[in-house]
Amino acid sequence: MKIEERYLPFGPLTTYVRIVGEDHGLAPLVLLHGGPGSSHNYFELLDPLAAATKRQLIMYDQVGCGQSSLVDDLPAVYTAQTWLAELANLRAQLHLAKIHLLGQSWGGMLALLHLLQPTTTGVQSVILSSTLASARLWGQAVHGLISQLPPAQQAAIAQAEASGDYTSPAYQAALTAFMAAHALEPVHAAMPAPLQRPKRGGQVAYQTAWGPNEFTPTGNLHDYDVTARLPQLNLPSLVINGDHDLCTDAVAQQLATGLPQARWKKFSAARHMVFYDQPARYQACLVDWLAGRP
């Protein structure tokens, strides 16, 4: 399989890009990773889609993580506006007039914000994977999941939120258990290689833009809410979540009911990274979604 790596200038910064597959004349699928700060690494699990759909996959590290520029000494750079400008720059430099978009978690937020820009054109469809329209609803819904933890772990999380101190061993253990149940377990040797690969940076971007954890959005994205603007996005939209996802049904339903052309697909036995927990079913879903589209 053909894989090309490029480094695109983005003002004084650099964006790392990984392009998978051959150009068969179909609009490529551009993949927007989560976090902010998660890097493209986990999207390498989707490489087989390039051959299966006969279209290129374009994934990249958003500035603040991975092989793209880190500006951790200037955390004010880590905003939605920066990442929107980076995506527009990537599309311009790679001449991506027509694309399909897949955004996972924060990447879905970025996809929605990109679609809502008045200058955005050429997006043929959007795949919104385990993502959200409202930070407020997300925070409420994910807090509801905490109630499934043992009482001692619930208490450790409550104490951390009350004090603002997220360093205690009890909190760290509770967070690890929570994320293993709803997102991803700690890295282990049986994981696919891209998930074991050490990730450069990302923490400052995440804490600056989102917050200390998934259920406490205190960063500069804390007031993110595009719910009222969803009806403006009249394009084919696929909403995906898992039955054990941080993206609860209430969060997914807000997208599915607000978008005029939405289809909602919920996966069983899947957490926040549905494509990791259910790779064959997830990829088959995307192959079906993209079939027959230009």
C-alpha positions as CSV (number, residue, x, y, z in Angstrom):
1,M,0.0,0.0,0.0
2,K,1.3,3.4,-0.9
3,I,2.0,5.7,2.0
4,E,3.3,9.2,1.6
5,E,4.4,11.5,4.4
6,R,4.6,15.2,4.0
7,Y,5.3,18.3,6.1
8,L,3.2,21.3,5.2
9,P,4.2,24.9,6.2
10,F,1.5,26.5,8.3
11,G,2.7,30.0,8.8
12,P,5.8,29.7,11.1
13,L,4.6,26.2,12.1
14,T,4.6,22.8,10.4
15,T,1.8,20.2,9.9
16,Y,2.7,16.5,9.5
17,V,0.5,14.7,7.0
18,R,0.2,11.0,6.1
19,I,-1.5,10.1,2.9
20,V,-2.6,6.5,2.4
21,G,-3.5,4.8,-0.9
22,E,-3.7,5.8,-4.6
23,D,-5.7,8.6,-6.2
24,H,-8.5,7.0,-8.2
25,G,-10.3,10.2,-8.8
26,L,-12.7,9.9,-5.9
27,A,-12.8,12.6,-3.1
28,P,-10.4,11.6,-0.4
29,L,-11.4,10.9,3.2
30,V,-9.8,13.5,5.5
31,L,-9.5,12.2,9.1
32,L,-9.5,14.6,12.1
33,H,-8.2,13.1,15.3
34,G,-9.4,13.8,18.8
35,G,-7.9,15.3,21.9
36,P,-7.1,18.0,21.2
37,G,-3.6,16.5,21.2
38,S,-4.2,12.8,20.5
39,S,-2.3,12.6,17.1
40,H,-3.1,10.7,14.0
41,N,-1.6,7.4,15.3
42,Y,-4.8,5.5,16.0
43,F,-6.2,6.3,12.6
44,E,-3.6,4.1,11.1
45,L,-5.9,1.2,12.1
46,L,-8.2,2.5,9.2
47,D,-5.5,2.1,6.5
48,P,-7.3,-0.8,4.8
49,L,-10.1,1.6,4.0
50,A,-8.0,3.1,1.2
51,A,-8.1,0.0,-0.8
52,A,-11.6,-1.0,0.2
53,T,-13.1,2.4,-0.9
54,K,-10.7,3.2,-3.8
55,R,-10.0,6.6,-2.3
56,Q,-7.1,8.1,-0.4
57,L,-7.1,8.6,3.3
58,I,-5.5,11.9,4.5
59,M,-4.6,12.0,8.2
60,Y,-2.5,14.5,10.0
61,D,-1.2,15.6,13.4
62,Q,-2.8,18.9,14.5
63,V,-0.3,21.4,15.8
64,G,0.4,20.7,19.4
65,C,1.0,17.0,19.1
66,G,2.8,14.2,17.1
67,Q,5.1,15.2,14.4
68,S,3.6,18.6,13.9
69,S,4.9,21.7,15.6
70,L,4.6,22.0,19.4
71,V,4.1,25.5,20.8
72,D,3.7,24.4,24.4
73,D,5.5,27.6,25.5
74,L,2.7,29.6,23.9
75,P,-0.4,27.7,24.9
76,A,-2.7,30.5,23.8
77,V,-2.1,29.2,20.2
78,Y,-4.1,26.1,21.1
79,T,-7.5,27.2,20.1
80,A,-10.3,26.1,17.7
81,Q,-9.3,29.1,15.5
82,T,-5.8,27.8,15.1
83,W,-6.9,24.3,14.2
84,L,-9.6,25.6,11.8
85,A,-6.9,27.7,10.1
86,E,-4.6,24.6,9.9
87,L,-7.3,22.5,8.3
88,A,-8.1,25.2,5.8
89,N,-4.3,25.5,5.1
90,L,-4.1,21.7,4.6
91,R,-7.0,21.7,2.1
92,A,-5.5,24.6,0.2
93,Q,-1.9,23.2,0.0
94,L,-3.1,19.7,-1.0
95,H,-5.7,21.1,-3.4
96,L,-8.5,19.3,-1.7
97,A,-11.5,20.9,-3.4
98,K,-13.8,18.0,-2.7
99,I,-13.4,15.7,0.4
100,H,-15.3,13.5,2.8
101,L,-14.6,14.3,6.5
102,L,-14.3,12.0,9.4
103,G,-13.9,13.6,12.8
104,Q,-13.5,11.5,16.0
105,S,-14.2,13.1,19.4
106,W,-12.6,16.6,19.3
107,G,-12.0,15.9,15.6
108,G,-15.8,15.8,15.1
109,M,-16.1,19.2,16.8
110,L,-13.5,20.5,14.5
111,A,-15.3,19.0,11.5
112,L,-18.6,20.7,12.5
113,L,-16.8,24.1,13.1
114,H,-15.2,23.7,9.6
115,L,-18.5,23.0,8.0
116,L,-20.0,26.1,9.7
117,Q,-17.3,28.5,8.3
118,P,-18.8,30.6,5.5
119,T,-15.9,30.0,3.2
120,T,-16.1,26.2,3.5
121,T,-17.1,24.3,0.3
122,G,-16.7,20.9,-1.2
123,V,-17.4,18.6,1.7
124,Q,-19.4,15.7,0.2
125,S,-20.3,14.1,3.5
126,V,-19.3,14.0,7.1
127,I,-18.8,11.1,9.5
128,L,-19.1,12.2,13.2
129,S,-17.6,9.4,15.3
130,S,-18.1,9.6,19.1
131,T,-18.3,13.4,19.1
132,L,-20.6,16.2,20.3
133,A,-22.5,19.4,19.5
134,S,-22.4,20.8,23.1
135,A,-19.6,20.8,25.7
136,R,-22.2,21.4,28.4
137,L,-24.2,18.4,27.5
138,W,-21.1,16.3,27.1
139,G,-19.9,17.2,30.6
140,Q,-23.3,16.4,32.1
141,A,-23.6,13.1,30.2
142,V,-20.1,11.9,31.0
143,H,-20.5,12.8,34.6
144,G,-23.5,10.4,34.6
145,L,-21.1,7.6,33.6
146,I,-19.0,8.3,36.7
147,S,-21.9,6.9,38.8
148,Q,-21.1,3.5,37.4
149,L,-17.7,3.4,39.2
150,P,-17.3,2.0,42.7
151,P,-18.1,4.6,45.4
152,A,-14.4,5.1,46.4
153,Q,-13.5,6.0,42.8
154,Q,-16.5,8.3,42.5
155,A,-15.4,10.1,45.7
156,A,-11.8,10.5,44.5
157,I,-13.1,12.2,41.3
158,A,-15.5,14.4,43.2
159,Q,-12.7,15.4,45.5
160,A,-10.4,16.3,42.6
161,E,-13.0,18.4,41.0
162,A,-13.9,20.2,44.2
163,S,-10.2,21.0,45.0
164,G,-8.9,21.4,41.5
165,D,-6.1,19.0,42.4
166,Y,-5.9,16.2,39.9
167,T,-2.6,14.7,41.1
168,S,-3.6,12.4,43.8
169,P,-3.0,8.6,43.3
170,A,-6.6,7.9,44.2
171,Y,-7.9,10.2,41.5
172,Q,-5.4,8.9,38.9
173,A,-6.5,5.3,39.6
174,A,-10.2,6.3,39.3
175,L,-9.5,8.1,36.0
176,T,-7.6,5.1,34.6
177,A,-10.5,2.8,35.5
178,F,-13.1,5.2,34.0
179,M,-11.2,5.6,30.8
180,A,-10.6,1.8,30.5
181,A,-14.4,1.3,30.8
182,H,-15.4,4.0,28.3
183,A,-12.4,5.0,26.1
184,L,-9.2,2.9,26.1
185,E,-7.3,0.7,28.5
186,P,-3.7,1.4,29.3
187,V,-1.2,0.5,26.6
188,H,-0.3,-3.1,26.5
189,A,1.7,-5.5,24.2
190,A,-1.3,-7.0,22.5
191,M,-2.4,-3.6,21.1
192,P,-1.8,-2.8,17.4
193,A,1.5,-1.1,16.9
194,P,0.1,2.4,16.2
195,L,-1.5,2.4,19.6
196,Q,1.7,1.4,21.3
197,R,3.8,4.0,19.6
198,P,4.8,6.8,22.0
199,K,3.1,10.1,21.3
200,R,5.0,13.3,21.2
201,G,3.3,16.2,23.0
202,G,-0.4,16.7,23.3
203,Q,-0.9,17.3,27.0
204,V,-0.6,21.1,26.9
205,A,-2.9,21.3,23.9
206,Y,-5.5,19.1,25.7
207,Q,-5.4,20.8,29.0
208,T,-5.4,24.3,27.4
209,A,-8.3,23.7,25.0
210,W,-10.4,21.1,26.9
211,G,-9.4,20.6,30.5
212,P,-7.9,18.1,33.0
213,N,-10.1,15.1,31.9
214,E,-13.0,14.2,29.6
215,F,-15.7,15.1,32.1
216,T,-14.4,18.6,33.2
217,P,-14.4,20.9,30.2
218,T,-12.7,24.0,31.7
219,G,-10.4,24.9,28.8
220,N,-11.1,27.4,26.0
221,L,-13.6,25.0,24.4
222,H,-15.8,25.0,27.5
223,D,-18.5,27.1,25.8
224,Y,-18.5,25.1,22.5
225,D,-22.1,24.7,21.4
226,V,-23.2,24.3,17.8
227,T,-26.6,22.7,18.6
228,A,-28.7,25.6,17.2
229,R,-26.7,25.7,14.0
230,L,-26.9,22.0,13.1
231,P,-29.9,22.5,10.8
232,Q,-27.7,24.6,8.6
233,L,-25.5,21.6,7.7
234,N,-27.6,20.0,5.0
235,L,-25.2,17.3,3.9
236,P,-25.1,13.5,4.3
237,S,-24.0,13.0,7.9
238,L,-23.2,9.7,9.7
239,V,-23.3,9.8,13.5
240,I,-21.5,6.9,15.2
241,N,-21.2,5.9,18.9
242,G,-20.6,2.8,21.0
243,D,-22.7,1.4,23.7
244,H,-20.0,2.0,26.3
245,D,-18.8,5.3,24.7
246,L,-18.0,8.6,26.4
247,C,-20.3,9.8,23.7
248,T,-23.6,8.7,25.3
249,D,-26.8,8.2,23.4
250,A,-28.0,11.6,24.6
251,V,-25.0,13.2,23.0
252,A,-25.2,11.2,19.8
253,Q,-29.0,11.8,19.5
254,Q,-28.5,15.6,19.7
255,L,-26.4,15.3,16.5
256,A,-28.7,12.8,14.8
257,T,-31.8,14.9,15.4
258,G,-30.3,18.2,14.7
259,L,-28.6,17.4,11.3
260,P,-31.1,17.4,8.4
261,Q,-29.5,14.4,6.6
262,A,-28.2,12.3,9.6
263,R,-28.0,8.6,9.9
264,W,-27.2,7.2,13.4
265,K,-25.2,4.0,13.8
266,K,-24.6,2.6,17.3
267,F,-22.1,-0.2,17.8
268,S,-22.4,-2.8,20.5
269,A,-19.4,-3.8,22.6
270,A,-17.7,-0.6,21.8
271,R,-16.2,2.3,23.7
272,H,-15.0,5.8,22.6
273,M,-12.6,4.4,19.9
274,V,-15.2,2.2,18.1
275,F,-12.8,1.5,15.3
276,Y,-10.5,-0.2,17.8
277,D,-13.1,-2.2,19.6
278,Q,-15.0,-3.2,16.5
279,P,-12.6,-2.8,13.5
280,A,-14.3,-5.0,11.0
281,R,-17.8,-3.7,11.6
282,Y,-16.6,-0.1,11.8
283,Q,-14.8,-0.3,8.5
284,A,-17.6,-2.1,6.8
285,C,-19.9,0.7,7.9
286,L,-17.6,3.3,6.3
287,V,-17.2,1.3,3.1
288,D,-21.0,1.1,2.9
289,W,-21.3,4.8,3.7
290,L,-18.8,5.9,1.0
291,A,-20.0,3.5,-1.7
292,G,-21.4,5.3,-4.7
293,R,-20.4,8.8,-3.4
294,P,-18.1,10.9,-5.6
